[in-house]
Amino acid sequence: MTTEEAGPRRLQRRRTRGWRMPVKTRCVSRPSVYGNPYRVELLSGLYLPWRWGVRDFRGVRSILFESSDKGACSRFAVEMFSRWLAEKMEENPGFLEPLSGYDLACYCAPDEVCHADVLLHLANPGKVVVESGGEAHP
């Protein structure tokens, strides 16, 4: 099964010189309307143990979750995004229509959990979606 046959997939957006977003790809990173308002960031200083946190960038910008495990923070941020997206889709049922059938690009590494995976599945119900690792899933 080729990538075109498999359906939409998540791509890693890059800032490197000469990189161009492929055709049939939509950017879903911040500051787009599909960007995750819950940001994972490093909280500790130079001489402190590594601490990661999830910050809500929609208003108060408060720390919602802290951990020494960046993966746990990423999973929490994606879970919070899923809840935010459910509210958004309740307000506007056609919110994800512009993403249907397109590849989605975000800055998250391919091996990291990402809000774009949530968008892919919800924007393409019943279609085979290619996960970041390259496997196709219905």
C-alpha positions in Angstrom: 0.0 0.0 0.0 1.5 3.3 -1.1 1.3 6.4 1.1 -1.3 8.0 -1.3 -3.5 4.8 -1.0 -3.0 4.7 2.7 -4.5 8.2 3.3 -3.5 11.2 5.3 -0.5 11.2 7.6 1.4 13.4 10.1 4.5 15.1 8.8 7.2 16.9 10.8 7.4 20.5 9.8 10.9 21.9 9.7 12.7 25.2 9.8 15.7 24.1 7.8 16.8 26.0 4.7 15.1 24.8 1.5 12.4 22.7 3.2 9.0 23.2 1.7 5.6 21.9 3.0 4.4 19.2 0.5 1.3 19.7 -1.6 -1.9 18.4 0.0 -0.5 19.3 3.5 -2.0 21.6 6.1 0.0 23.2 8.9 -1.6 22.6 12.3 1.2 24.0 14.6 0.8 27.2 16.6 -0.3 29.9 15.8 -2.8 28.3 13.4 -6.4 27.8 14.6 -5.6 24.0 14.9 -2.5 24.6 17.1 -2.4 23.0 20.5 -2.9 25.7 23.1 -1.3 23.4 25.7 2.4 23.8 25.4 5.1 21.5 26.9 8.1 23.4 28.1 11.3 23.0 30.2 10.7 24.5 33.6 14.1 23.9 35.3 17.1 26.1 35.2 20.7 25.3 34.4 21.6 23.7 37.7 18.3 22.1 38.6 17.1 18.6 37.7 15.1 18.4 34.5 11.5 19.4 35.1 8.9 19.6 32.3 5.5 21.4 32.5 2.4 21.9 30.5 1.2 25.5 30.2 -2.2 26.8 29.0 -1.5 29.6 26.5 -5.1 30.6 26.0 -5.4 33.0 28.9 -3.9 32.7 32.3 -0.8 30.8 31.1 -0.6 28.8 34.3 1.3 25.5 34.8 -1.3 22.7 34.6 1.0 19.7 35.0 4.6 19.1 36.0 6.8 16.0 35.6 10.4 14.9 35.1 9.1 12.8 32.2 8.7 14.9 29.0 6.6 12.1 27.5 4.1 12.3 30.4 3.8 16.0 29.8 3.2 15.5 26.1 0.5 12.9 26.7 -1.2 15.3 29.2 -1.0 18.2 26.6 -2.6 16.0 23.9 -5.3 14.8 26.3 -6.1 18.5 27.2 -6.1 19.3 23.5 -8.6 16.5 22.9 -11.0 18.0 25.5 -10.5 21.5 24.0 -11.2 20.1 20.5 -14.4 18.4 21.6 -15.7 21.7 22.9 -14.6 23.4 19.7 -16.4 20.8 17.5 -19.6 21.1 19.7 -19.6 24.9 19.0 -18.7 24.4 15.3 -19.4 20.9 13.8 -17.6 21.8 10.6 -14.4 22.9 12.4 -12.3 20.0 11.0 -13.7 19.9 7.4 -10.8 22.0 6.0 -8.4 19.2 7.2 -10.2 16.2 5.7 -8.1 14.3 3.2 -4.9 16.4 3.9 -1.6 15.4 5.5 -1.0 17.5 8.6 2.3 19.1 9.6 3.5 20.0 13.1 6.9 20.5 14.7 6.6 17.5 17.0 9.1 14.7 16.3 7.7 11.7 14.5 8.3 9.4 17.5 6.5 11.8 20.0 2.8 11.9 20.7 1.2 14.9 18.9 -2.1 16.7 18.7 -2.0 16.3 14.9 -2.6 12.6 15.4 -5.9 13.4 17.1 -6.8 15.8 14.3 -6.0 13.2 11.7 -8.4 10.6 13.2 -11.2 13.1 13.8 -10.9 14.9 10.4 -10.9 11.6 8.5 -13.5 9.3 10.0 -13.5 5.8 8.4 -10.4 6.5 6.4 -7.1 4.7 6.8 -4.7 7.1 8.6 -0.9 6.6 8.5 0.6 7.0 12.0 3.8 8.9 12.5 5.8 5.6 12.7 4.6 4.8 9.2 2.0 2.2 9.9 -1.5 2.5 8.4 -4.5 2.3 10.8 -8.2 2.4 10.0 
